[in-house]
C-alpha cells in the first residue's frame, strides 16, 4: 500500500544523466571528425603517389604485351598525367610535381614524357611529388623498369 507521503522509486535515468551522456557523445564525435578531417589530405597525397606509380607500371606492361613503345606524359602546367591514347588523371591543386631528369636536370613546367620500349626498360628520371607536409619520390630504374616510392 502506497501512502501519499511515500514515493515509489522509479527505474530509469534522470534528465541530468541523459544530458551528460549526450554531451559526452557529441564531444567524442566532434573530436573524431576533427581527427579524420586532418588525415584526409595525407591519404589523398599517398593515393596520388600510388596511382602515378601504378600508371608507370601499367605503361611498362602495355609496352611489353603489345610489343610497341608506350609513352607516359606528365603535363605539369595542366596538372595531368597519363598514358598516351589510354586516358589521363588529374593532379590535385595542393600537390606539386617536378621531374629530376638525369640529362635535362630539374623540370617543373611544361610536358615531360617517359618512353617505355617493348624490351622493358624506361628512359626517364625521378618524379617528385610534394605538398605542405610531405615529399615523395618515385624512382624508376632505367634498365629494369622497376618503380619504387620513397
C-alpha positions in Angstrom: 0.0 0.0 0.0 1.5 3.4 -1.0 0.8 6.4 1.1 0.8 9.9 -0.2 4.0 10.8 1.6 5.9 7.9 0.2 7.1 7.8 -3.4 7.8 4.6 -5.3 11.4 4.6 -6.6 11.2 4.6 -10.5 13.7 2.7 -12.6 15.3 4.7 -15.4 17.6 7.7 -16.0 17.2 11.2 -14.8 17.2 14.1 -17.2 20.6 15.3 -15.9 22.2 11.8 -16.6 20.8 11.8 -20.2 22.1 15.4 -20.8 25.6 14.4 -19.6 25.7 11.3 -21.8 24.6 13.2 -24.9 27.2 15.9 -24.2 30.0 13.3 -23.9 28.8 11.5 -27.1 28.8 14.9 -29.0 32.3 15.7 -27.7 33.7 12.3 -28.9 32.1 12.6 -32.3 33.4 16.1 -32.8 36.9 15.1 -31.8 36.7 12.1 -34.2 35.6 14.4 -37.1 38.5 16.7 -36.5 40.9 13.8 -36.4 39.6 12.3 -39.7 39.4 15.6 -41.4 43.1 16.2 -40.7 44.1 12.8 -42.2 42.2 13.2 -45.5 44.8 15.4 -47.3 47.5 12.9 -46.3 45.5 10.0 -47.6 44.8 11.8 -50.9 48.5 12.6 -51.3 49.5 8.9 -50.8 46.8 7.8 -53.2 48.1 10.1 -55.9 51.6 8.8 -55.5 50.4 5.2 -55.6 48.2 5.9 -58.7 51.1 7.5 -60.5 53.4 4.6 -59.7 50.7 2.1 -60.9 50.3 4.1 -64.1 54.1 3.9 -64.8 54.0 0.1 -64.2 50.9 -0.2 -66.4 52.7 1.7 -69.2 55.7 -0.7 -69.0 53.4 -3.7 -69.0 51.4 -2.4 -72.0 54.7 -1.9 -73.9 55.8 -5.5 -73.3 52.4 -7.0 -74.0 51.7 -5.1 -77.2 55.2 -5.1 -78.4 55.2 -1.4 -79.1 56.5 1.7 -77.4 54.2 3.3 -74.8 54.5 6.9 -73.7 53.5 8.3 -70.3 53.0 12.1 -70.5 53.2 14.3 -67.4 51.8 17.8 -68.1 52.9 19.9 -65.2 51.1 23.1 -66.4 47.7 21.4 -67.0 48.3 19.2 -63.9 47.5 15.9 -65.7 49.4 12.7 -66.4 48.5 9.5 -68.3 49.5 7.0 -70.9 49.0 8.4 -74.4 45.9 7.1 -76.1 44.7 5.5 -72.9 43.5 8.3 -70.7 44.7 10.7 -68.1 44.3 11.6 -64.4 44.3 15.0 -62.7 46.8 16.0 -60.1 45.1 17.9 -57.2 45.8 21.6 -56.8 47.5 21.1 -53.4 50.0 18.6 -54.7 53.1 19.9 -56.7 55.1 17.9 -59.2 58.5 18.0 -60.8 60.8 15.6 -62.6 64.5 15.1 -62.0 65.8 14.0 -65.3 69.4 12.7 -65.5 70.1 14.5 -68.7 67.9 17.6 -68.7 68.0 18.3 -65.0 65.1 19.5 -62.9 61.9 20.0 -64.9 58.9 21.7 -63.2 56.9 23.1 -66.0 55.7 22.0 -69.5 55.3 18.4 -70.6 57.6 15.5 -69.8 57.4 12.2 -71.5 58.6 8.8 -70.3 59.1 6.3 -73.1 58.6 2.6 -72.4 60.1 0.4 -75.2 58.9 -3.2 -75.6 62.2 -4.5 -74.1 61.0 -3.5 -70.6 63.4 -0.6 -69.8 62.4 3.0 -69.5 64.0 6.3 -70.4 63.4 8.9 -67.8 64.1 10.3 -64.4 62.7 10.6 -60.9 59.2 12.0 -60.3 58.9 14.2 -57.2 55.5 14.9 -55.6 55.2 17.2 -52.6 52.7 19.2 -50.6 52.9 21.4 -47.4 53.7 18.4 -45.2 55.4 15.7 -47.2 57.6 14.9 -50.2 57.6 11.6 -52.1 60.0 10.5 -54.8 59.0 7.9 -57.4 62.3 6.3 -58.6 62.2 4.5 -61.9 65.1 2.1 -62.7 66.1 2.8 -66.3 67.4 -0.7 -67.0 64.8 -3.0 -65.4 61.9 -0.5 -65.3 61.0 -1.1 -61.7 59.2 1.6 -59.8 60.0 2.4 -56.1 58.2 5.0 -54.0 60.2 6.6 -51.2 
